């Protein structure tokens, strides 16, 4: 449950720290990849080849929404299991 709480806290902190100006910025995908070598593998690029494509808003939002949804489901499950 500690992990789930930390993930939840970090997500809420980030969401409350941003404003609409972030929507005007274009993330540097290649720079982000450098911190995550698993993203540089041929297998990863084959799995999600659209990550580096345009338009940037869908490249960023589509996987993020699904990814965050999955984490929220995990947090929810862990919290419910911890309460039992």
ZIWO-V965064 format. One record per residue. RES is the residue in one letter. PHI is phi as a letter, one per 40 degrees, with the letter a starting at -180 (NA if undefined). Layout:
RES:PHI / RES:PHI
This chain:
X:NA / X:d / X:c / X:c / X:c / X:c / X:c / X:c / X:d / X:c / X:c / X:c / X:c / X:c / X:c / X:c / X:c / X:c / X:b / X:c / X:c / X:c / X:c / X:c / X:c / X:b / X:c / X:c / X:c / X:c / X:c / X:c / X:d / X:c / X:c / X:b / X:d / X:c / X:c / X:c / X:c / X:c / X:c / X:c / X:c / X:c / X:c / X:b / X:c / X:c / X:d / X:c / X:c / X:c / X:c / X:d / X:c / X:c / X:c / X:c / X:c / X:d / X:c / X:c / X:c / X:c / X:c / X:c / X:d / X:c / X:c / X:c / X:c / X:c / X:d / X:d / X:c / X:c / X:c / X:c / X:c / X:c / X:c / X:c
